[in-house]
Amino acid sequence: MENGYKDMSSHLGWGADPPANMPKGHKIKTGMKKTIEPQKKGQKPISFKQGGLHKTLGVKAGEKIPQSKFNAALSGKEGKAAKKKALFAKNVLHHK
């Protein structure tokens, strides 16, 4: 109970049991780690988890983040973490 939840399945919205089609012992991946290689000599590679801004803003994976939510995250109305992730998306990933 290191994360405060007795059972992670109830935290993930499954109720008491995980979905029936999930293999036994399967772990869910919340964000795949991605690395951006440097563009110029002397730069370091940048690693981050994909889907972090979607998760912070409550937008389902695969859906486009509405511009109003993105602007709210940039201004800090959605919290500090959302602001950092939105700035990263804007400056590094060139999100519009």
Chimera marker file (.cmm) of the C-alpha trace (Angstrom):
<marker_set name="trace">
<marker id="1" x="0.000" y="0.000" z="0.000" r="1" g="1" b="0" radius="0.5"/>
<marker id="2" x="2.834" y="2.351" z="-0.870" r="1" g="1" b="0" radius="0.5"/>
<marker id="3" x="0.694" y="4.621" z="-3.060" r="1" g="1" b="0" radius="0.5"/>
<marker id="4" x="-2.282" y="4.961" z="-0.718" r="1" g="1" b="0" radius="0.5"/>
<marker id="5" x="-4.537" y="2.531" z="-2.596" r="1" g="1" b="0" radius="0.5"/>
<marker id="6" x="-5.384" y="-0.931" z="-1.323" r="1" g="1" b="0" radius="0.5"/>
<marker id="7" x="-5.953" y="-2.238" z="-4.814" r="1" g="1" b="0" radius="0.5"/>
<marker id="8" x="-4.719" y="-0.494" z="-7.957" r="1" g="1" b="0" radius="0.5"/>
<marker id="9" x="-7.585" y="-1.918" z="-9.997" r="1" g="1" b="0" radius="0.5"/>
<marker id="10" x="-10.099" y="0.154" z="-8.032" r="1" g="1" b="0" radius="0.5"/>
<marker id="11" x="-7.921" y="3.235" z="-8.584" r="1" g="1" b="0" radius="0.5"/>
<marker id="12" x="-7.883" y="2.623" z="-12.340" r="1" g="1" b="0" radius="0.5"/>
<marker id="13" x="-11.679" y="2.506" z="-12.549" r="1" g="1" b="0" radius="0.5"/>
<marker id="14" x="-12.133" y="-1.242" z="-12.972" r="1" g="1" b="0" radius="0.5"/>
<marker id="15" x="-14.032" y="-1.797" z="-9.758" r="1" g="1" b="0" radius="0.5"/>
<marker id="16" x="-12.792" y="-4.899" z="-7.982" r="1" g="1" b="0" radius="0.5"/>
<marker id="17" x="-11.401" y="-6.836" z="-10.941" r="1" g="1" b="0" radius="0.5"/>
<marker id="18" x="-9.359" y="-5.940" z="-14.030" r="1" g="1" b="0" radius="0.5"/>
<marker id="19" x="-10.926" y="-6.528" z="-17.463" r="1" g="1" b="0" radius="0.5"/>
<marker id="20" x="-11.477" y="-10.206" z="-18.314" r="1" g="1" b="0" radius="0.5"/>
<marker id="21" x="-9.400" y="-10.068" z="-21.498" r="1" g="1" b="0" radius="0.5"/>
<marker id="22" x="-6.256" y="-8.805" z="-19.703" r="1" g="1" b="0" radius="0.5"/>
<marker id="23" x="-3.551" y="-11.486" z="-19.384" r="1" g="1" b="0" radius="0.5"/>
<marker id="24" x="-2.674" y="-12.539" z="-15.853" r="1" g="1" b="0" radius="0.5"/>
<marker id="25" x="0.281" y="-10.631" z="-14.442" r="1" g="1" b="0" radius="0.5"/>
<marker id="26" x="0.054" y="-7.962" z="-17.168" r="1" g="1" b="0" radius="0.5"/>
<marker id="27" x="1.101" y="-4.482" z="-16.103" r="1" g="1" b="0" radius="0.5"/>
<marker id="28" x="-0.521" y="-1.421" z="-17.615" r="1" g="1" b="0" radius="0.5"/>
<marker id="29" x="1.748" y="1.132" z="-19.273" r="1" g="1" b="0" radius="0.5"/>
<marker id="30" x="0.566" y="4.658" z="-18.522" r="1" g="1" b="0" radius="0.5"/>
<marker id="31" x="3.153" y="6.487" z="-20.605" r="1" g="1" b="0" radius="0.5"/>
<marker id="32" x="5.798" y="5.190" z="-22.930" r="1" g="1" b="0" radius="0.5"/>
<marker id="33" x="9.132" y="6.912" z="-22.501" r="1" g="1" b="0" radius="0.5"/>
<marker id="34" x="10.284" y="8.722" z="-25.620" r="1" g="1" b="0" radius="0.5"/>
<marker id="35" x="13.663" y="10.262" z="-26.368" r="1" g="1" b="0" radius="0.5"/>
<marker id="36" x="14.321" y="13.127" z="-28.755" r="1" g="1" b="0" radius="0.5"/>
<marker id="37" x="17.811" y="13.053" z="-30.233" r="1" g="1" b="0" radius="0.5"/>
<marker id="38" x="19.797" y="16.312" z="-30.243" r="1" g="1" b="0" radius="0.5"/>
<marker id="39" x="19.603" y="18.543" z="-33.302" r="1" g="1" b="0" radius="0.5"/>
<marker id="40" x="22.934" y="20.327" z="-32.763" r="1" g="1" b="0" radius="0.5"/>
<marker id="41" x="26.342" y="19.280" z="-31.518" r="1" g="1" b="0" radius="0.5"/>
<marker id="42" x="26.707" y="19.618" z="-27.756" r="1" g="1" b="0" radius="0.5"/>
<marker id="43" x="23.004" y="19.167" z="-26.943" r="1" g="1" b="0" radius="0.5"/>
<marker id="44" x="21.806" y="16.323" z="-24.739" r="1" g="1" b="0" radius="0.5"/>
<marker id="45" x="18.954" y="13.964" z="-25.666" r="1" g="1" b="0" radius="0.5"/>
<marker id="46" x="15.588" y="14.812" z="-24.072" r="1" g="1" b="0" radius="0.5"/>
<marker id="47" x="13.519" y="12.027" z="-22.488" r="1" g="1" b="0" radius="0.5"/>
<marker id="48" x="9.861" y="12.336" z="-21.494" r="1" g="1" b="0" radius="0.5"/>
<marker id="49" x="6.730" y="10.233" z="-21.076" r="1" g="1" b="0" radius="0.5"/>
<marker id="50" x="4.189" y="10.515" z="-23.863" r="1" g="1" b="0" radius="0.5"/>
<marker id="51" x="0.635" y="11.414" z="-22.850" r="1" g="1" b="0" radius="0.5"/>
<marker id="52" x="1.586" y="13.397" z="-19.746" r="1" g="1" b="0" radius="0.5"/>
<marker id="53" x="-0.275" y="16.545" z="-20.779" r="1" g="1" b="0" radius="0.5"/>
<marker id="54" x="-3.329" y="14.530" z="-21.842" r="1" g="1" b="0" radius="0.5"/>
<marker id="55" x="-3.415" y="12.829" z="-18.447" r="1" g="1" b="0" radius="0.5"/>
<marker id="56" x="-2.949" y="16.093" z="-16.541" r="1" g="1" b="0" radius="0.5"/>
<marker id="57" x="-5.727" y="17.836" z="-18.508" r="1" g="1" b="0" radius="0.5"/>
<marker id="58" x="-8.097" y="14.849" z="-18.423" r="1" g="1" b="0" radius="0.5"/>
<marker id="59" x="-8.195" y="14.348" z="-22.182" r="1" g="1" b="0" radius="0.5"/>
<marker id="60" x="-8.392" y="10.763" z="-23.443" r="1" g="1" b="0" radius="0.5"/>
<marker id="61" x="-5.335" y="9.387" z="-25.208" r="1" g="1" b="0" radius="0.5"/>
<marker id="62" x="-5.618" y="9.654" z="-28.968" r="1" g="1" b="0" radius="0.5"/>
<marker id="63" x="-7.924" y="12.695" z="-28.838" r="1" g="1" b="0" radius="0.5"/>
<marker id="64" x="-6.682" y="16.163" z="-29.715" r="1" g="1" b="0" radius="0.5"/>
<marker id="65" x="-6.316" y="18.580" z="-26.787" r="1" g="1" b="0" radius="0.5"/>
<marker id="66" x="-8.785" y="21.457" z="-27.250" r="1" g="1" b="0" radius="0.5"/>
<marker id="67" x="-7.066" y="24.808" z="-27.815" r="1" g="1" b="0" radius="0.5"/>
<marker id="68" x="-8.945" y="26.339" z="-24.860" r="1" g="1" b="0" radius="0.5"/>
<marker id="69" x="-7.581" y="23.683" z="-22.468" r="1" g="1" b="0" radius="0.5"/>
<marker id="70" x="-4.085" y="24.056" z="-23.913" r="1" g="1" b="0" radius="0.5"/>
<marker id="71" x="-4.217" y="27.844" z="-23.432" r="1" g="1" b="0" radius="0.5"/>
<marker id="72" x="-5.517" y="27.390" z="-19.868" r="1" g="1" b="0" radius="0.5"/>
<marker id="73" x="-2.603" y="25.042" z="-19.149" r="1" g="1" b="0" radius="0.5"/>
<marker id="74" x="-0.130" y="27.553" z="-20.619" r="1" g="1" b="0" radius="0.5"/>
<marker id="75" x="-1.493" y="30.318" z="-18.408" r="1" g="1" b="0" radius="0.5"/>
<marker id="76" x="-1.276" y="28.133" z="-15.288" r="1" g="1" b="0" radius="0.5"/>
<marker id="77" x="-5.015" y="27.778" z="-14.627" r="1" g="1" b="0" radius="0.5"/>
<marker id="78" x="-4.714" y="23.969" z="-14.720" r="1" g="1" b="0" radius="0.5"/>
<marker id="79" x="-1.820" y="23.857" z="-12.232" r="1" g="1" b="0" radius="0.5"/>
<marker id="80" x="1.959" y="24.031" z="-12.185" r="1" g="1" b="0" radius="0.5"/>
<marker id="81" x="2.542" y="20.571" z="-13.659" r="1" g="1" b="0" radius="0.5"/>
<marker id="82" x="0.170" y="21.251" z="-16.560" r="1" g="1" b="0" radius="0.5"/>
<marker id="83" x="1.904" y="24.570" z="-17.232" r="1" g="1" b="0" radius="0.5"/>
<marker id="84" x="5.337" y="22.910" z="-17.397" r="1" g="1" b="0" radius="0.5"/>
<marker id="85" x="4.069" y="20.167" z="-19.707" r="1" g="1" b="0" radius="0.5"/>
<marker id="86" x="2.266" y="22.663" z="-21.957" r="1" g="1" b="0" radius="0.5"/>
<marker id="87" x="5.380" y="24.833" z="-22.245" r="1" g="1" b="0" radius="0.5"/>
<marker id="88" x="7.410" y="21.728" z="-23.125" r="1" g="1" b="0" radius="0.5"/>
<marker id="89" x="4.852" y="20.785" z="-25.778" r="1" g="1" b="0" radius="0.5"/>
<marker id="90" x="4.861" y="24.297" z="-27.216" r="1" g="1" b="0" radius="0.5"/>
<marker id="91" x="8.620" y="24.925" z="-27.222" r="1" g="1" b="0" radius="0.5"/>
<marker id="92" x="10.134" y="21.477" z="-27.800" r="1" g="1" b="0" radius="0.5"/>
<marker id="93" x="7.404" y="19.524" z="-29.581" r="1" g="1" b="0" radius="0.5"/>
<marker id="94" x="6.109" y="22.596" z="-31.470" r="1" g="1" b="0" radius="0.5"/>
<marker id="95" x="2.467" y="22.069" z="-30.473" r="1" g="1" b="0" radius="0.5"/>
<marker id="96" x="0.202" y="24.816" z="-31.778" r="1" g="1" b="0" radius="0.5"/>
<link id1="1" id2="2" r="1" g="1" b="0" radius="0.2"/>
<link id1="2" id2="3" r="1" g="1" b="0" radius="0.2"/>
<link id1="3" id2="4" r="1" g="1" b="0" radius="0.2"/>
<link id1="4" id2="5" r="1" g="1" b="0" radius="0.2"/>
<link id1="5" id2="6" r="1" g="1" b="0" radius="0.2"/>
<link id1="6" id2="7" r="1" g="1" b="0" radius="0.2"/>
<link id1="7" id2="8" r="1" g="1" b="0" radius="0.2"/>
<link id1="8" id2="9" r="1" g="1" b="0" radius="0.2"/>
<link id1="9" id2="10" r="1" g="1" b="0" radius="0.2"/>
<link id1="10" id2="11" r="1" g="1" b="0" radius="0.2"/>
<link id1="11" id2="12" r="1" g="1" b="0" radius="0.2"/>
<link id1="12" id2="13" r="1" g="1" b="0" radius="0.2"/>
<link id1="13" id2="14" r="1" g="1" b="0" radius="0.2"/>
<link id1="14" id2="15" r="1" g="1" b="0" radius="0.2"/>
<link id1="15" id2="16" r="1" g="1" b="0" radius="0.2"/>
<link id1="16" id2="17" r="1" g="1" b="0" radius="0.2"/>
<link id1="17" id2="18" r="1" g="1" b="0" radius="0.2"/>
<link id1="18" id2="19" r="1" g="1" b="0" radius="0.2"/>
<link id1="19" id2="20" r="1" g="1" b="0" radius="0.2"/>
<link id1="20" id2="21" r="1" g="1" b="0" radius="0.2"/>
<link id1="21" id2="22" r="1" g="1" b="0" radius="0.2"/>
<link id1="22" id2="23" r="1" g="1" b="0" radius="0.2"/>
<link id1="23" id2="24" r="1" g="1" b="0" radius="0.2"/>
<link id1="24" id2="25" r="1" g="1" b="0" radius="0.2"/>
<link id1="25" id2="26" r="1" g="1" b="0" radius="0.2"/>
<link id1="26" id2="27" r="1" g="1" b="0" radius="0.2"/>
<link id1="27" id2="28" r="1" g="1" b="0" radius="0.2"/>
<link id1="28" id2="29" r="1" g="1" b="0" radius="0.2"/>
<link id1="29" id2="30" r="1" g="1" b="0" radius="0.2"/>
<link id1="30" id2="31" r="1" g="1" b="0" radius="0.2"/>
<link id1="31" id2="32" r="1" g="1" b="0" radius="0.2"/>
<link id1="32" id2="33" r="1" g="1" b="0" radius="0.2"/>
<link id1="33" id2="34" r="1" g="1" b="0" radius="0.2"/>
<link id1="34" id2="35" r="1" g="1" b="0" radius="0.2"/>
<link id1="35" id2="36" r="1" g="1" b="0" radius="0.2"/>
<link id1="36" id2="37" r="1" g="1" b="0" radius="0.2"/>
<link id1="37" id2="38" r="1" g="1" b="0" radius="0.2"/>
<link id1="38" id2="39" r="1" g="1" b="0" radius="0.2"/>
<link id1="39" id2="40" r="1" g="1" b="0" radius="0.2"/>
<link id1="40" id2="41" r="1" g="1" b="0" radius="0.2"/>
<link id1="41" id2="42" r="1" g="1" b="0" radius="0.2"/>
<link id1="42" id2="43" r="1" g="1" b="0" radius="0.2"/>
<link id1="43" id2="44" r="1" g="1" b="0" radius="0.2"/>
<link id1="44" id2="45" r="1" g="1" b="0" radius="0.2"/>
<link id1="45" id2="46" r="1" g="1" b="0" radius="0.2"/>
<link id1="46" id2="47" r="1" g="1" b="0" radius="0.2"/>
<link id1="47" id2="48" r="1" g="1" b="0" radius="0.2"/>
<link id1="48" id2="49" r="1" g="1" b="0" radius="0.2"/>
<link id1="49" id2="50" r="1" g="1" b="0" radius="0.2"/>
<link id1="50" id2="51" r="1" g="1" b="0" radius="0.2"/>
<link id1="51" id2="52" r="1" g="1" b="0" radius="0.2"/>
<link id1="52" id2="53" r="1" g="1" b="0" radius="0.2"/>
<link id1="53" id2="54" r="1" g="1" b="0" radius="0.2"/>
<link id1="54" id2="55" r="1" g="1" b="0" radius="0.2"/>
<link id1="55" id2="56" r="1" g="1" b="0" radius="0.2"/>
<link id1="56" id2="57" r="1" g="1" b="0" radius="0.2"/>
<link id1="57" id2="58" r="1" g="1" b="0" radius="0.2"/>
<link id1="58" id2="59" r="1" g="1" b="0" radius="0.2"/>
<link id1="59" id2="60" r="1" g="1" b="0" radius="0.2"/>
<link id1="60" id2="61" r="1" g="1" b="0" radius="0.2"/>
<link id1="61" id2="62" r="1" g="1" b="0" radius="0.2"/>
<link id1="62" id2="63" r="1" g="1" b="0" radius="0.2"/>
<link id1="63" id2="64" r="1" g="1" b="0" radius="0.2"/>
<link id1="64" id2="65" r="1" g="1" b="0" radius="0.2"/>
<link id1="65" id2="66" r="1" g="1" b="0" radius="0.2"/>
<link id1="66" id2="67" r="1" g="1" b="0" radius="0.2"/>
<link id1="67" id2="68" r="1" g="1" b="0" radius="0.2"/>
<link id1="68" id2="69" r="1" g="1" b="0" radius="0.2"/>
<link id1="69" id2="70" r="1" g="1" b="0" radius="0.2"/>
<link id1="70" id2="71" r="1" g="1" b="0" radius="0.2"/>
<link id1="71" id2="72" r="1" g="1" b="0" radius="0.2"/>
<link id1="72" id2="73" r="1" g="1" b="0" radius="0.2"/>
<link id1="73" id2="74" r="1" g="1" b="0" radius="0.2"/>
<link id1="74" id2="75" r="1" g="1" b="0" radius="0.2"/>
<link id1="75" id2="76" r="1" g="1" b="0" radius="0.2"/>
<link id1="76" id2="77" r="1" g="1" b="0" radius="0.2"/>
<link id1="77" id2="78" r="1" g="1" b="0" radius="0.2"/>
<link id1="78" id2="79" r="1" g="1" b="0" radius="0.2"/>
<link id1="79" id2="80" r="1" g="1" b="0" radius="0.2"/>
<link id1="80" id2="81" r="1" g="1" b="0" radius="0.2"/>
<link id1="81" id2="82" r="1" g="1" b="0" radius="0.2"/>
<link id1="82" id2="83" r="1" g="1" b="0" radius="0.2"/>
<link id1="83" id2="84" r="1" g="1" b="0" radius="0.2"/>
<link id1="84" id2="85" r="1" g="1" b="0" radius="0.2"/>
<link id1="85" id2="86" r="1" g="1" b="0" radius="0.2"/>
<link id1="86" id2="87" r="1" g="1" b="0" radius="0.2"/>
<link id1="87" id2="88" r="1" g="1" b="0" radius="0.2"/>
<link id1="88" id2="89" r="1" g="1" b="0" radius="0.2"/>
<link id1="89" id2="90" r="1" g="1" b="0" radius="0.2"/>
<link id1="90" id2="91" r="1" g="1" b="0" radius="0.2"/>
<link id1="91" id2="92" r="1" g="1" b="0" radius="0.2"/>
<link id1="92" id2="93" r="1" g="1" b="0" radius="0.2"/>
<link id1="93" id2="94" r="1" g="1" b="0" radius="0.2"/>
<link id1="94" id2="95" r="1" g="1" b="0" radius="0.2"/>
<link id1="95" id2="96" r="1" g="1" b="0" radius="0.2"/>
</marker_set>
